């Protein structure tokens, strides 16, 4: 969600190589595509919404009303909705630690995936208590539920790892985060986007008014760096291992 969709489109086109198209999912929403596959959405912040410019993780649910009731039963907050939106219904909520996330009940575009291809590499929840967060989301979103749900949850290397088939789609990590107004340290969902060339993406981001927020980190997954766009939305870019 952004205050200036046109500027956001120019920035992410330059940094991530996306193209944008209008959709039937609601006025003011632009879907981003890479190599013909949908990867993300950009929408203007509505009037009266006191939300920061940020990337928000949306999770598909079968029944938004049931999911919202589960959220409230567990002491979390529903900020908006469920509201009719284009071809479906959407809601915004915050988990017990304050991390904001969205819900979507409705059609999911063909080819929309996380964890493979040109889609987001994965979503990461940075929170205080990873185990408590895993229980909350499993109960609310039916992760690892019965009958067999869409995802399998495992605890690996001090992180909760969520898989859809063989693809890692999300991770939950605990640690030193607090209620600071600094978005880099408060509990939040963080998105990792794949790029073919890390250095080129960083050069494009800084040239278009973005900022580099971390040193380049190397792991088995590849090289990555945290960035912010000109409005302050945080994200990480990840390039394949050399």
Residue, then its C-alpha position, 0 to 999 in steps of 0.5 A: x500500500x502506497x501513497x503514490x502508486x505511479x511512483x511506486x510502479x516506476x520504482x519497482x519496474x526499475x528495481x525488480x523488472x516488473x510490468x503493471x496491469x489493472x485488474x478486476x480485483x478493485x479500483x486502484x489496484x495494479x498487479x505486478x507481473x514478471x515474465x508473464x506471472x503475477x508476483x505482487x499488487x500495488x494499491x493506493x492507501x485509502x483516505x482515513x487509513x492511518x497505516x504506513x506505506x508497507x508491503x503486506x502479506x495476504x493469506x488466502x482463506x476459505x471463509x473470511x468471516x470465520x477467520x476474522x472470528x478466530x483472530x478476535x477469539x485469540x486476542x488479536x486485532x481486526x483493523x478493516x473488514x471483511x469488505x467486498x473487494x473486486x471479485x472477493x472479500x478482504x480484511x486487514x488484521x494484526x497478530x497478538x504481537x502487532x504484525x499486520x497481515x491481510x486475508x483474501x477470500x476469493x479467486x486467486x489468479x492462475x500462476x500466483x505462487x510463492x517460493x518458486x519462479x519469479x514470485x516472491x522468494x518467501x515471506x518472513x515474520x520477525x517477531x518476539x516469540x516464534x513458537x507462539x506466533x506459529x501456533x496463532x497462525x496455524x490455528x487462524x489459517x489452518x496451517x498443518x491442520x486436519x484434514x490435510x491443509x495447504x502447508x506443512x510446518x517444521x522447526x528448523x535452525x531456530x526458525x519455524x518453516x512453512x512449506x507448500x509441497x517442496x517450496x518454502x513459502x514462509x519463515x517465522x523467526x523470534x528475537x530482539x524485536x520490540x514495540x519501537x516505531x522503527x519498522x525495522x525492529x518492530x514485529x512485522x511480515x517481511x517480503x523477499x523478492x528474487x532478482x537475477x543480479x543483486x548489484x544491478x538491483x541495488x544500483x537501480x534502487x538507490x538511483x531511484x530514491x531508495x535506500x540500502x539498509x543492510x550489508x550484503x549477506x550470503x547464504x545457501x539461498x544466495x546473496x541478499x540485501x535489505x532495501x527501502x523504497x522512496x516512501x519507506x516500504x521495506x523489502x529484501x532482494x535475493x539473487x541466486x548463489x554465484 
